[in-house]
Amino acid sequence: MKTDVVIIGAGLAGLSCGLELAENGRDVFLFEARDWVGGRTASWDENGMLVESGFHRYIGYYQALPKVLERAGVRLDDIIRWEERIEIRTPQHNSPGLFGVAPVHGPLKMIAGIIGNNEMLSPLDKASLIPFFVAGFKDFFLNPDKLDYISVYDYARKYGVRQAAIDYLLGPFSTGLFFKPIQEYSALAFFGLFAPGLTRFYKMRIGAFLGGMTEVMCAPIARAIERHGGKVYTGTPVQGLLVEEGQVVGVALEDEEVRANQVVLATSLDKAQQLLQPHFSQHPWFKPLLNLPAMPAVTIQIDLDRPALPTDRTTFGPGTCLASFAEQSRTTFKHVPGRLSIILTPPEKFLNMPAEEVLSSVIRDAKQLGMDIKPHIRDFRVISHHADFYSFAPKGYHKQRPGQQTPIRGLKLAGDYTKQPYFATMEGAVVSGLDAAKAILTEA
């Protein structure tokens, strides 16, 4: 087979790249190893139970993703239910803290969150966050490398954030998003999550998906690629790159080779490193990428005979293994009476733990947060990602992120680990895919 562009990986990066190229008249073959599209934003049937790749939320200030969805014929409000508040539950407090996250769409709830929740955070605790955020955003724009060598915890202590604010707000919110304890990832990643939204503050809110992400978001993009003449192959793993005279000229599948003028590597970080290593291990441009460490993530999804919580709302559980979670039976998984989806922390603890032991840990910690789920469990699945994300450890890894354009003819990169303004987000994946497509289109 021969085509104009081969894209390896049908996550949001590969799908966005494929749509951009197909709409511009390029012949595109997109190869996905799994039997469904979506990558790290996928949903599928896991031995009789519908699951998703992880507990995901849409952030209202995204710009690139909604435009891609619109081009694929998807209206955002048809697939998202907006949340105006987040919830924090702790073993130490009898009632949860509620914090508004929609300054324009839910201003009264945001004000109530700031002046309320005094059992959890005193006015002094809240006020101690102000110099932290002011200094953090200043350093993010003026001295980002500095932030990538200091943990969020150490940065908070440096600027006098009180321990309660660290324990009950900064810690749970950031750990719930990045899986790791607050001492183990850089302040650059933390402020990088918010910085792109500063100029779009009015759009800030959080959205829950009204269905599996493959069904409502990713599959429609794949169908749009095919409407424009592209081809999307699932269950088709790429075995290796075809390199001739220092140029990438295609890919090797299990039974055949596919020749192409351009190849876009839009896989997870670990898979990209596996494909690049045999050919470019000694190339100076690729060495930082090949040495870029990854970090794991582990989630558990539990079907119940009744809802675990009265509301489907993004919730954080500091002091427990439940980094962030939600009851999703009224949003993403309406076909079951109850569905608790949880990001676990620290992920390394659970990565190779037997599934029943993982469940036991979750049952114990959920009870500390006011959820007695054990008598109501019908089924569960543990979903592990061993190395999908580049490490946010405070060791300066950000500068090792590669661009989408490479020095090798015929090879482009895409994925949220590549350089773009976002950190481990759906928006970052989309932006990287569009930038890879732009690099190809401008070469013509």
Sine and cosine of phi, psi and omega as CSV:
sin_phi,cos_phi,sin_psi,cos_psi,sin_omega,cos_omega
0.00,0.00,0.44,-0.90,0.06,-1.00
-0.60,-0.80,0.61,-0.79,0.03,-1.00
-0.52,-0.86,0.06,-1.00,0.00,-1.00
-0.97,0.22,-0.78,0.63,-0.06,-1.00
-0.73,-0.68,0.75,-0.66,0.18,-0.98
-0.96,-0.26,0.74,-0.67,0.09,-1.00
-0.90,-0.43,0.79,-0.61,0.00,-1.00
-0.98,-0.19,0.93,-0.37,0.02,-1.00
0.95,-0.32,0.82,-0.57,-0.05,-1.00
-0.93,-0.36,0.65,0.76,0.23,-0.97
-0.98,0.18,-0.19,-0.98,-0.04,-1.00
-0.89,0.45,-0.52,0.85,0.03,-1.00
-0.91,0.42,-0.77,0.64,-0.01,-1.00
-0.91,0.41,-0.65,0.76,0.00,-1.00
-0.91,0.42,-0.68,0.73,0.00,-1.00
-0.91,0.42,-0.66,0.75,0.05,-1.00
-0.89,0.46,-0.71,0.70,-0.02,-1.00
-0.89,0.46,-0.65,0.76,0.00,-1.00
-0.92,0.40,-0.69,0.72,0.01,-1.00
-0.87,0.50,-0.69,0.72,-0.03,-1.00
-0.95,0.32,-0.67,0.74,-0.02,-1.00
-0.90,0.43,-0.63,0.77,0.03,-1.00
-0.91,0.41,-0.41,0.91,0.03,-1.00
-0.99,-0.12,0.33,0.94,0.16,-0.99
1.00,0.09,0.16,0.99,0.02,-1.00
-1.00,0.09,0.59,-0.80,0.13,-0.99
-0.98,0.18,0.87,-0.50,-0.13,-0.99
-0.84,-0.54,0.77,-0.64,0.22,-0.98
-0.93,-0.38,0.83,-0.56,0.01,-1.00
-0.91,-0.41,0.86,-0.51,-0.05,-1.00
-0.94,-0.33,0.81,-0.58,0.02,-1.00
-0.85,-0.53,0.78,-0.63,-0.06,-1.00
-0.93,0.38,-0.59,0.81,-0.04,-1.00
-1.00,0.10,0.14,-0.99,-0.08,-1.00
-1.00,0.09,0.15,0.99,0.00,-1.00
-0.54,-0.84,0.40,-0.92,0.03,-1.00
-1.00,-0.01,0.30,-0.95,0.07,-1.00
0.79,-0.62,-0.43,0.90,0.01,-1.00
0.84,0.54,-0.82,-0.57,-0.01,-1.00
-0.98,0.21,-0.05,1.00,0.11,-0.99
-0.87,-0.50,0.78,0.62,-0.06,-1.00
-0.93,-0.37,0.31,-0.95,0.15,-0.99
-0.67,-0.74,0.53,-0.85,-0.08,-1.00
-0.28,-0.96,0.08,-1.00,0.07,-1.00
-1.00,-0.05,0.91,-0.41,-0.01,-1.00
-0.97,-0.23,1.00,0.01,0.00,-1.00
0.79,0.61,0.77,0.63,0.10,-0.99
1.00,-0.04,-0.02,1.00,0.04,-1.00
-0.83,-0.56,0.80,-0.60,0.04,-1.00
-0.96,0.29,0.80,-0.60,-0.04,-1.00
-0.70,-0.71,0.16,-0.99,0.13,-0.99
-0.81,-0.59,0.26,-0.97,-0.09,-1.00
-0.92,0.39,-0.34,0.94,0.03,-1.00
0.02,-1.00,0.17,-0.99,0.02,-1.00
-0.98,0.22,0.95,-0.30,-0.11,-0.99
-0.90,-0.43,0.52,-0.85,0.13,-0.99
-0.70,-0.71,0.55,-0.84,0.05,-1.00
-1.00,-0.01,0.71,-0.70,0.01,-1.00
-0.98,-0.20,0.75,-0.66,-0.19,-0.98
-0.89,0.45,-0.38,0.93,-0.04,-1.00
-1.00,0.09,0.03,1.00,0.06,-1.00
-0.83,0.56,0.59,-0.80,0.04,-1.00
-0.87,-0.49,-0.72,0.69,-0.08,-1.00
-0.94,0.33,-0.70,0.71,-0.05,-1.00
-0.87,0.49,-0.74,0.68,0.01,-1.00
-0.88,0.47,-0.52,0.85,0.04,-1.00
-0.93,0.35,-0.63,0.78,0.07,-1.00
-0.90,0.43,-0.68,0.73,0.02,-1.00
-0.88,0.47,-0.66,0.75,0.01,-1.00
-0.88,0.47,-0.66,0.75,0.03,-1.00
-0.91,0.41,-0.42,0.91,0.04,-1.00
-1.00,0.01,0.06,1.00,0.04,-1.00
1.00,0.08,0.34,0.94,-0.03,-1.00
-0.95,-0.32,0.83,-0.56,0.11,-0.99
-1.00,0.06,0.81,-0.59,-0.08,-1.00
-0.84,0.54,-0.68,0.73,-0.05,-1.00
-0.93,0.36,-0.23,0.97,0.07,-1.00
-0.99,0.13,-0.31,0.95,-0.07,-1.00
-0.88,-0.48,-0.02,1.00,-0.06,-1.00
-0.81,-0.59,0.67,-0.74,0.25,-0.97
-0.93,-0.37,0.83,-0.55,-0.14,-0.99
-0.99,0.16,0.64,-0.77,0.09,-1.00
-0.94,-0.34,0.64,-0.77,0.01,-1.00
-0.96,-0.29,-0.14,0.99,0.00,-1.00
-0.62,-0.78,0.47,-0.88,0.20,-0.98
-0.94,-0.35,0.27,-0.96,-0.06,-1.00
-0.81,-0.59,0.63,-0.78,0.09,-1.00
-0.84,-0.54,0.84,-0.54,0.03,-1.00
-0.90,-0.43,0.69,-0.73,0.02,-1.00
-0.74,-0.68,0.41,-0.91,0.09,-1.00
-0.91,0.41,-0.35,0.94,-0.11,-0.99
-1.00,0.05,-0.25,0.97,-0.10,-0.99
-0.87,-0.50,0.63,-0.78,-0.06,-1.00
-0.96,0.28,-0.54,0.84,-0.01,-1.00
-0.85,-0.53,0.53,-0.85,-0.02,-1.00
-0.95,0.30,0.41,-0.91,0.15,-0.99
-1.00,0.01,0.67,-0.74,0.02,-1.00
-0.89,-0.46,0.80,-0.60,-0.08,-1.00
-0.79,-0.62,0.80,-0.60,0.03,-1.00
-0.95,0.32,0.61,-0.79,-0.01,-1.00
-0.79,-0.61,0.18,0.98,-0.04,-1.00
-0.81,-0.59,1.00,0.07,-0.13,-0.99
-0.88,0.48,-0.49,0.87,0.01,-1.00
-0.99,-0.16,-0.70,0.72,-0.06,-1.00
-0.99,0.17,-0.35,0.94,0.04,-1.00
-0.60,-0.80,0.86,0.52,-0.11,-0.99
-0.90,0.44,-0.61,0.79,-0.03,-1.00
-0.91,0.41,-0.61,0.79,0.03,-1.00
-0.93,0.36,-0.56,0.83,0.03,-1.00
-0.93,0.36,-0.67,0.74,0.03,-1.00
-0.90,0.43,-0.67,0.75,0.01,-1.00
-0.88,0.48,-0.61,0.79,0.03,-1.00
-0.92,0.40,-0.57,0.82,-0.02,-1.00
-0.95,0.30,-0.70,0.72,-0.07,-1.00
-1.00,0.00,-0.25,0.97,0.00,-1.00
-0.98,-0.17,-0.40,-0.92,0.00,-1.00
0.84,0.54,0.53,0.85,-0.10,-1.00
-0.96,0.29,-0.31,0.95,0.11,-0.99
-0.91,0.41,-0.57,0.82,-0.03,-1.00
-1.00,0.02,-0.69,0.72,-0.06,-1.00
-0.71,-0.70,0.84,-0.54,0.04,-1.00
-0.97,0.25,0.27,-0.96,0.09,-1.00
-0.82,0.57,-0.59,0.81,0.03,-1.00
-0.92,0.39,-0.61,0.80,0.06,-1.00
-0.86,0.50,-0.72,0.69,-0.03,-1.00
-0.92,0.40,-0.69,0.73,-0.02,-1.00
-0.89,0.45,-0.51,0.86,-0.03,-1.00
-0.92,0.40,-0.25,0.97,0.01,-1.00
-0.98,0.19,-0.35,0.94,-0.12,-0.99
-0.88,0.47,-0.80,0.59,0.01,-1.00
-0.89,0.45,-0.51,0.86,0.05,-1.00
-0.87,0.49,-0.76,0.65,-0.03,-1.00
-0.95,0.32,-0.63,0.78,0.02,-1.00
-0.88,0.48,-0.75,0.66,0.00,-1.00
-0.92,0.40,-0.62,0.78,-0.05,-1.00
-0.90,0.44,-0.71,0.70,0.00,-1.00
-0.94,0.33,-0.55,0.83,0.08,-1.00
-0.88,0.47,-0.75,0.67,0.00,-1.00
-0.92,0.39,-0.56,0.83,-0.01,-1.00
-0.86,0.51,-0.66,0.75,-0.06,-1.00
-1.00,0.04,-0.48,0.88,-0.07,-1.00
-0.98,-0.20,-0.47,0.88,-0.08,-1.00
-0.51,-0.86,0.88,0.47,-0.09,-1.00
-0.89,0.46,-0.55,0.83,-0.01,-1.00
-0.87,0.50,-0.57,0.82,0.03,-1.00
-0.86,0.51,-0.67,0.74,-0.04,-1.00
-0.93,0.37,-0.43,0.90,-0.06,-1.00
-0.99,0.15,-0.01,1.00,0.04,-1.00
-0.91,-0.41,0.21,0.98,0.02,-1.00
-0.70,-0.72,0.66,-0.75,-0.01,-1.00
-0.96,0.27,0.34,-0.94,0.07,-1.00
-0.86,0.52,-0.65,0.76,-0.02,-1.00
-0.88,0.48,-0.76,0.65,-0.04,-1.00
-0.91,0.42,-0.58,0.81,0.02,-1.00
-0.92,0.39,-0.64,0.77,0.03,-1.00
-0.90,0.44,-0.68,0.73,0.02,-1.00
-0.91,0.41,-0.61,0.79,0.00,-1.00
-0.86,0.51,-0.59,0.81,-0.04,-1.00
-0.98,-0.21,0.33,0.95,0.21,-0.98
0.98,0.21,0.37,0.93,0.06,-1.00
-0.92,0.39,0.76,-0.65,-0.03,-1.00
-0.94,0.35,0.47,-0.88,-0.13,-0.99
-0.87,0.49,-0.60,0.80,0.02,-1.00
-0.88,0.47,-0.64,0.77,0.02,-1.00
-0.92,0.40,-0.57,0.83,0.08,-1.00
-0.93,0.38,-0.74,0.67,-0.11,-0.99
-0.94,0.35,-0.60,0.80,-0.18,-0.98
-0.93,-0.36,-0.03,1.00,0.05,-1.00
-0.72,-0.70,-0.90,0.43,-0.03,-1.00
-0.87,0.49,-0.75,0.66,-0.04,-1.00
-0.86,0.51,-0.83,0.55,-0.04,-1.00
-0.90,0.43,-0.65,0.76,-0.05,-1.00
-0.91,0.42,-0.71,0.70,-0.05,-1.00
-0.97,0.25,-0.65,0.76,0.03,-1.00
-0.91,0.42,-0.58,0.81,0.04,-1.00
-0.90,0.43,-0.42,0.91,0.00,-1.00
-1.00,-0.05,-0.59,0.81,-0.11,-0.99
-0.92,-0.40,0.11,0.99,0.18,-0.98
0.97,0.26,-0.44,0.90,-0.17,-0.99
-0.99,-0.16,0.42,-0.91,0.13,-0.99
-0.84,0.54,0.47,-0.88,-0.12,-0.99
-0.88,0.47,-0.38,0.93,0.02,-1.00
-0.98,0.20,-0.17,0.99,-0.19,-0.98
-0.92,-0.39,0.18,0.98,0.14,-0.99
-0.62,-0.79,0.35,-0.94,-0.24,-0.97
-0.98,0.18,0.43,-0.90,0.08,-1.00
-0.91,0.42,-0.43,0.90,0.03,-1.00
-0.88,0.47,-0.69,0.72,0.02,-1.00
-0.90,0.44,-0.64,0.77,-0.01,-1.00
-0.89,0.45,-0.82,0.58,-0.04,-1.00
-0.95,0.32,-0.42,0.91,0.06,-1.00
-0.92,0.40,-0.39,0.92,0.06,-1.00
-0.93,0.36,-0.60,0.80,-0.09,-1.00
-1.00,-0.06,-0.50,0.86,-0.15,-0.99
-0.82,0.57,-0.70,0.72,-0.01,-1.00
-0.88,0.47,-0.35,0.94,-0.03,-1.00
-1.00,-0.04,-0.03,1.00,-0.05,-1.00
-0.88,0.48,-0.65,0.76,0.01,-1.00
-0.98,0.17,-0.18,0.98,0.03,-1.00
-0.86,-0.51,0.60,0.80,-0.05,-1.00
-0.81,0.59,-0.59,0.81,-0.06,-1.00
-0.92,0.40,-0.31,0.95,-0.01,-1.00
-1.00,-0.07,-0.03,1.00,-0.09,-1.00
-0.91,0.42,0.83,-0.56,0.19,-0.98
-0.14,-0.99,0.12,-0.99,-0.07,-1.00
-0.87,-0.50,0.65,-0.76,-0.04,-1.00
-0.85,-0.52,0.69,-0.72,0.11,-0.99
-0.99,-0.12,0.65,-0.76,-0.02,-1.00
-0.97,0.24,0.67,-0.74,0.01,-1.00
-1.00,-0.08,0.80,0.60,-0.02,-1.00
0.56,-0.83,0.18,-0.98,0.04,-1.00
-0.87,0.50,0.62,-0.78,-0.11,-0.99
-0.91,0.42,-0.54,0.84,0.09,-1.00
-0.90,0.45,-0.72,0.70,-0.09,-1.00
-0.93,0.37,-0.71,0.70,-0.14,-0.99
-1.00,-0.04,-0.33,0.94,-0.11,-0.99
-0.84,-0.54,-0.80,0.59,-0.17,-0.98
-0.99,0.14,-0.68,0.73,0.01,-1.00
-0.87,0.49,-0.64,0.77,0.07,-1.00
-0.87,0.49,-0.57,0.82,0.06,-1.00
-0.92,0.39,-0.66,0.75,0.04,-1.00
-0.87,0.49,-0.66,0.75,0.02,-1.00
-0.91,0.42,-0.58,0.81,0.04,-1.00
-0.91,0.42,-0.63,0.78,0.07,-1.00
-0.86,0.51,-0.70,0.72,-0.03,-1.00
-0.93,0.36,-0.55,0.84,0.06,-1.00
-0.89,0.45,-0.48,0.88,0.01,-1.00
-1.00,-0.04,0.22,0.98,0.10,-0.99
0.99,-0.15,-0.09,1.00,0.04,-1.00
-0.97,0.23,0.20,-0.98,0.01,-1.00
-0.80,-0.60,0.74,-0.67,0.01,-1.00
-0.90,-0.44,0.89,-0.45,-0.03,-1.00
-0.95,-0.32,0.90,-0.44,0.12,-0.99
-0.99,-0.14,0.29,-0.96,-0.06,-1.00
0.89,0.46,0.51,0.86,-0.09,-1.00
-0.75,-0.66,0.99,0.15,-0.02,-1.00
-0.95,0.32,0.63,-0.78,0.10,-0.99
-1.00,0.06,0.78,-0.62,-0.05,-1.00
-1.00,0.07,-0.49,0.87,-0.04,-1.00
-0.06,-1.00,0.19,-0.98,0.08,-1.00
-1.00,0.02,0.54,-0.84,0.15,-0.99
-0.99,-0.12,0.89,-0.45,-0.05,-1.00
-0.84,-0.55,0.81,-0.58,0.02,-1.00
-0.74,-0.68,0.82,-0.57,0.01,-1.00
0.80,0.61,0.66,0.75,0.06,-1.00
0.98,0.21,0.11,0.99,-0.01,-1.00
-0.88,-0.47,0.65,-0.76,0.09,-1.00
-0.99,0.15,0.83,-0.56,-0.10,-0.99
-0.86,-0.50,0.11,0.99,0.02,-1.00
0.40,-0.92,-0.29,-0.96,-0.03,-1.00
-0.69,-0.73,0.41,-0.91,0.08,-1.00
-0.97,-0.25,0.83,-0.55,0.15,-0.99
-1.00,-0.06,-0.08,-1.00,-0.04,-1.00
-0.90,0.43,-0.63,0.78,-0.12,-0.99
-0.88,-0.47,-0.06,1.00,-0.05,-1.00
-0.34,-0.94,0.18,-0.98,0.09,-1.00
-0.95,-0.32,0.55,-0.84,0.06,-1.00
-0.86,-0.51,0.89,-0.46,0.01,-1.00
-1.00,0.04,0.57,-0.82,-0.02,-1.00
-0.44,-0.90,0.45,-0.89,0.08,-1.00
-0.96,0.26,-0.49,0.87,0.00,-1.00
-0.65,-0.76,0.59,-0.81,0.12,-0.99
-0.82,-0.57,0.77,-0.63,0.06,-1.00
-0.94,-0.33,0.87,-0.50,0.02,-1.00
-1.00,-0.01,0.98,-0.20,-0.10,-1.00
-0.87,-0.49,0.67,0.74,-0.03,-1.00
-0.99,-0.12,-0.05,-1.00,0.18,-0.98
-0.92,0.39,0.25,-0.97,-0.05,-1.00
-0.85,0.53,-0.74,0.67,-0.08,-1.00
-0.91,0.42,-0.63,0.78,0.02,-1.00
-0.93,0.37,-0.62,0.78,0.05,-1.00
-0.87,0.49,-0.69,0.73,0.01,-1.00
-0.89,0.45,-0.64,0.77,0.01,-1.00
-0.89,0.45,-0.63,0.78,-0.02,-1.00
-0.97,0.24,-0.52,0.85,-0.04,-1.00
-0.99,0.11,-0.55,0.84,-0.13,-0.99
-0.79,0.62,-0.73,0.68,-0.07,-1.00
-0.89,0.46,-0.40,0.91,-0.13,-0.99
-0.95,-0.31,-0.49,0.87,-0.20,-0.98
-0.78,-0.63,0.40,0.92,-0.05,-1.00
-0.90,0.44,-0.45,0.89,-0.02,-1.00
-0.98,-0.18,0.00,1.00,-0.01,-1.00
-0.98,0.21,0.82,-0.58,-0.10,-1.00
-0.88,0.48,-0.53,0.85,-0.02,-1.00
-0.92,0.40,-0.56,0.83,-0.10,-1.00
-1.00,0.02,-0.26,0.96,-0.08,-1.00
-0.85,0.52,-0.71,0.71,0.05,-1.00
-0.86,0.51,-0.65,0.76,0.03,-1.00
-0.90,0.43,-0.71,0.71,-0.04,-1.00
-0.93,0.38,-0.38,0.93,0.04,-1.00
-0.99,-0.15,0.04,1.00,0.00,-1.00
-0.95,0.32,0.89,-0.45,-0.05,-1.00
-0.97,0.25,0.43,-0.90,0.02,-1.00
-0.95,-0.31,0.20,-0.98,0.09,-1.00
-0.71,-0.71,0.48,-0.88,-0.06,-1.00
-1.00,-0.01,0.14,-0.99,0.16,-0.99
-0.53,-0.85,0.58,-0.81,0.02,-1.00
-0.71,-0.71,0.74,-0.67,0.09,-1.00
-0.81,-0.59,0.39,-0.92,0.12,-0.99
-0.77,-0.63,0.66,-0.75,0.03,-1.00
-0.83,-0.56,0.79,-0.61,-0.17,-0.98
-0.83,-0.56,0.85,-0.53,0.13,-0.99
-1.00,0.07,0.70,-0.71,-0.06,-1.00
-0.80,-0.59,0.31,-0.95,0.03,-1.00
-1.00,0.07,0.02,1.00,0.12,-0.99
-0.35,-0.94,0.32,-0.95,-0.01,-1.00
-0.89,0.46,0.62,-0.79,0.04,-1.00
-0.97,0.25,-0.46,0.89,-0.05,-1.00
-0.68,-0.73,0.41,-0.91,-0.04,-1.00
-0.95,0.31,-0.30,0.95,-0.07,-1.00
-0.69,-0.72,0.60,-0.80,0.14,-0.99
-0.99,0.14,0.99,-0.14,-0.08,-1.00
-0.60,-0.80,0.63,-0.78,0.07,-1.00
-0.87,0.50,0.83,-0.56,-0.12,-0.99
-0.74,-0.67,0.56,-0.83,0.00,-1.00
-0.86,-0.51,0.56,-0.83,-0.08,-1.00
-0.80,-0.60,0.92,0.40,-0.02,-1.00
-0.85,0.52,0.59,-0.81,-0.03,-1.00
1.00,0.07,0.06,1.00,0.02,-1.00
-0.73,-0.69,0.03,-1.00,0.06,-1.00
-0.99,0.15,-0.09,1.00,0.01,-1.00
-1.00,0.05,1.00,0.01,-0.05,-1.00
-0.89,0.45,-0.80,0.60,0.10,-1.00
-0.50,-0.86,0.45,-0.89,-0.09,-1.00
-0.27,-0.96,0.16,-0.99,0.08,-1.00
-0.36,-0.93,0.49,-0.87,0.24,-0.97
-0.99,0.12,0.88,-0.48,-0.16,-0.99
-0.91,-0.41,0.28,0.96,-0.05,-1.00
-0.96,0.28,-0.23,0.97,0.02,-1.00
-0.97,-0.25,-0.03,1.00,-0.02,-1.00
-0.82,-0.57,-1.00,0.07,-0.14,-0.99
-0.96,0.29,-0.60,0.80,-0.10,-0.99
-0.84,-0.54,0.94,0.33,-0.06,-1.00
-0.96,0.28,-0.16,0.99,-0.07,-1.00
-0.99,0.15,-0.11,0.99,-0.01,-1.00
-0.86,-0.51,0.45,-0.89,0.01,-1.00
-0.90,0.44,-0.57,0.82,0.02,-1.00
-0.52,-0.85,0.62,-0.78,0.05,-1.00
-0.55,-0.83,0.92,-0.39,0.06,-1.00
-0.97,-0.23,0.88,-0.47,0.04,-1.00
-0.93,-0.36,0.78,-0.62,-0.21,-0.98
-0.71,-0.70,0.73,-0.69,0.24,-0.97
-1.00,-0.02,0.80,-0.61,-0.09,-1.00
-0.99,-0.12,0.54,-0.84,0.05,-1.00
-0.65,-0.76,0.60,-0.80,-0.15,0.99
-0.97,0.23,0.61,-0.79,-0.11,-0.99
-0.89,0.46,-0.55,0.84,-0.03,-1.00
-0.87,0.50,-0.53,0.85,-0.01,-1.00
-0.90,0.44,-0.56,0.83,-0.13,-0.99
-0.98,-0.21,-0.12,0.99,-0.17,-0.99
-0.86,0.52,-0.69,0.72,-0.03,-1.00
-0.90,-0.43,0.25,0.97,0.02,-1.00
-0.97,0.22,0.66,-0.75,0.08,-1.00
-0.82,0.57,0.59,-0.81,-0.11,-0.99
-0.84,0.54,-0.63,0.77,-0.01,-1.00
-0.91,0.42,-0.56,0.83,0.05,-1.00
-0.94,0.33,-0.61,0.79,0.08,-1.00
-0.86,0.51,-0.74,0.68,-0.01,-1.00
-0.87,0.50,-0.67,0.74,0.00,-1.00
-0.87,0.49,-0.66,0.75,0.04,-1.00
-0.89,0.46,-0.66,0.75,-0.02,-1.00
-0.92,0.39,-0.68,0.73,0.02,-1.00
-0.85,0.53,-0.71,0.71,-0.02,-1.00
-0.89,0.46,-0.74,0.67,-0.07,-1.00
-0.96,0.27,-0.54,0.84,0.05,-1.00
-0.88,0.48,-0.61,0.79,0.01,-1.00
-0.90,0.44,-0.57,0.82,0.06,-1.00
-0.90,0.44,-0.41,0.91,-0.02,-1.00
-0.99,-0.14,0.20,0.98,0.06,-1.00
1.00,0.01,0.29,0.96,0.00,-1.00
-0.87,-0.50,0.96,-0.28,0.04,-1.00
-1.00,-0.07,1.00,0.06,-0.15,-0.99
-1.00,-0.05,-0.29,0.96,-0.14,-0.99
-0.80,0.59,-0.72,0.69,-0.04,-1.00
-0.94,0.35,-0.17,0.98,-0.16,-0.99
-0.93,-0.38,0.06,1.00,-0.05,-1.00
-0.96,0.26,0.77,-0.64,0.07,-1.00
-0.96,-0.30,-0.56,0.83,-0.03,-1.00
-0.23,-0.97,0.29,-0.96,0.06,-1.00
-0.36,-0.93,0.34,-0.94,0.10,-0.99
-0.62,-0.78,0.63,-0.77,0.12,-0.99
-0.97,-0.24,0.80,-0.60,-0.01,-1.00
-0.91,-0.42,0.87,-0.49,-0.06,-1.00
-0.91,-0.40,0.69,-0.72,0.12,-0.99
-0.90,-0.44,0.94,-0.34,-0.13,-0.99
-0.97,0.25,-0.55,0.83,-0.11,-0.99
-0.36,-0.93,0.68,0.73,-0.07,-1.00
-0.99,0.14,-0.38,0.93,-0.15,-0.99
-0.91,-0.41,0.58,-0.82,0.10,-0.99
-0.97,0.23,0.50,-0.87,-0.14,-0.99
-0.94,0.34,0.72,-0.70,0.07,-1.00
-0.99,-0.13,0.25,0.97,0.01,-1.00
-0.84,0.55,0.55,-0.84,-0.05,-1.00
-0.97,0.24,0.90,0.44,-0.05,-1.00
-0.76,-0.65,0.34,0.94,0.08,-1.00
0.98,0.22,0.43,0.90,-0.06,-1.00
-0.95,0.31,-0.34,0.94,-0.04,-1.00
-0.82,0.57,-0.62,0.79,-0.06,-1.00
-0.95,0.32,-0.19,0.98,0.05,-1.00
-1.00,0.05,-0.09,1.00,0.02,-1.00
-0.92,0.39,0.74,-0.67,-0.03,-1.00
-1.00,0.07,0.31,-0.95,0.16,-0.99
-0.99,0.17,0.08,-1.00,0.04,-1.00
-0.98,0.20,-0.53,0.85,0.05,-1.00
-1.00,0.10,0.75,-0.66,0.02,-1.00
-0.92,-0.40,0.26,-0.97,0.05,-1.00
-0.98,0.22,-0.04,1.00,-0.03,-1.00
-1.00,-0.07,0.81,-0.58,0.03,-1.00
-0.87,0.48,0.72,-0.70,0.07,-1.00
1.00,0.07,0.07,1.00,-0.06,-1.00
-0.79,-0.61,0.81,-0.58,0.12,-0.99
-0.81,-0.59,0.37,-0.93,0.02,-1.00
-0.88,-0.48,0.51,-0.86,0.12,-0.99
-0.53,-0.85,0.43,-0.91,-0.05,-1.00
0.65,-0.76,0.45,-0.89,-0.09,-1.00
-0.94,0.33,-0.14,0.99,0.09,-1.00
-0.98,0.19,-0.25,0.97,0.05,-1.00
-0.98,0.19,0.24,-0.97,-0.10,-0.99
-0.95,0.32,0.84,-0.55,0.12,-0.99
-0.19,-0.98,0.11,-0.99,-0.20,-0.98
-0.96,0.27,0.01,1.00,-0.14,-0.99
-0.88,-0.48,0.33,-0.94,-0.04,-1.00
-0.84,-0.54,0.92,-0.38,0.12,-0.99
0.76,0.64,0.77,0.64,0.01,-1.00
-0.77,-0.64,0.30,-0.95,0.10,-1.00
-0.88,0.48,-0.64,0.77,0.01,-1.00
-0.88,0.47,-0.66,0.75,0.03,-1.00
-0.88,0.47,-0.64,0.77,0.04,-1.00
-0.89,0.46,-0.71,0.71,-0.01,-1.00
-0.90,0.45,-0.72,0.69,-0.01,-1.00
-0.86,0.51,-0.66,0.75,-0.01,-1.00
-0.91,0.42,-0.63,0.78,0.02,-1.00
-0.92,0.40,-0.66,0.75,0.03,-1.00
-0.92,0.40,-0.62,0.79,0.02,-1.00
-0.92,0.38,-0.60,0.80,0.06,-1.00
-0.90,0.43,-0.66,0.75,0.04,-1.00
-0.90,0.44,-0.66,0.75,0.00,-1.00
-0.89,0.46,-0.62,0.79,0.02,-1.00
-0.89,0.46,-0.60,0.80,0.03,-1.00
-0.95,0.32,-0.70,0.71,-0.08,-1.00
-0.93,0.38,-0.53,0.85,-0.01,-1.00
-0.98,0.21,-0.21,0.98,0.03,-1.00
-0.99,0.14,-0.27,0.96,-0.09,-1.00
-0.93,0.38,0.00,0.00,0.00,0.00
